[in-house]
Amino acid sequence: MILSPSILAADFGILAEQVREAESAGAEWLHLDVMDGHFVPNISFAMPVIKSLRKYTKMFFDVHLMIENPEKYIKAFAEAGADGITVHAEAAKDMPECIRLIRENGCIPAIAINPDTPADAVMPYLNDVEMVLCMTVFPGYGGQEYISDVEEKISSLRAAAGPDLHIEVDGGIYDYNVDRPLAAGADVIVAGTAIFNGDIAGSVKRILR
């Protein structure tokens, strides 16, 4: 299991400090939610924040592009410090080209699907990417409730891909329900509100228990 805390729930006034605290407690990845106000009804941050944060940690930067036309920005996010780049099946007009660009720019490619998008949307690409992100909430805002119906999709993807593909889940995950997606076959857990809640180190350790 890999924990990828989402900075969307962090205090941006002391962002580097909070990220280092999560890293020291055992989090290996850092989830960076990029939202454009078009693909999802919210706006977050972009390359300057990622580039600034890169100086303070060696964590794997798990960049989740919730944006339209992601192929236009892949190179810029790679140059800002991304290690892995995830694009949405619902947003990418040419998924093979997105995957090619992500690899060409030295990053690990992944595909995300929303709760109501079937697993079939990513099945043709399972041999071309390193990870599939199954959203367990509808993207755009933190603090939503976990959608348990996604577990069936996680299980289908795990059965189809075998043990080598990372399956990431994002949305509504806490220490009390993290076992559910893990049991279904997920191995990368994104948590935001559950981590950046005042007791960062304790929250990381409770999820990684």
Salt bridges, closest charged atoms under 4 A:
ASP33 OD1 - HIS31 NE2 3.00
ASP33 OD1 - HIS64 ND1 3.01
ASP62 OD2 - HIS31 ND1 2.71
ASP83 OD2 - ARG54 NH1 2.92
GLU90 OE1 - HIS88 ND1 2.85
GLU97 OE2 - ARG100 NH2 2.75
GLU104 OE1 - ARG100 NH1 2.53
GLU130 OE2 - ARG103 NH2 2.75
GLU151 OE2 - ARG180 NE 2.87
GLU168 OE2 - HIS31 ND1 3.76
ASP170 OD2 - HIS31 NE2 3.27
ASP170 OD2 - HIS64 ND1 3.77
ASP175 OD2 - ARG206 NE 3.90
ASP179 OD2 - ARG209 NH2 2.94
ASP187 OD1 - ARG158 NH2 3.53
ASP187 OD2 - HIS166 ND1 2.63
ASP199 OD2 - ARG206 NH2 3.41
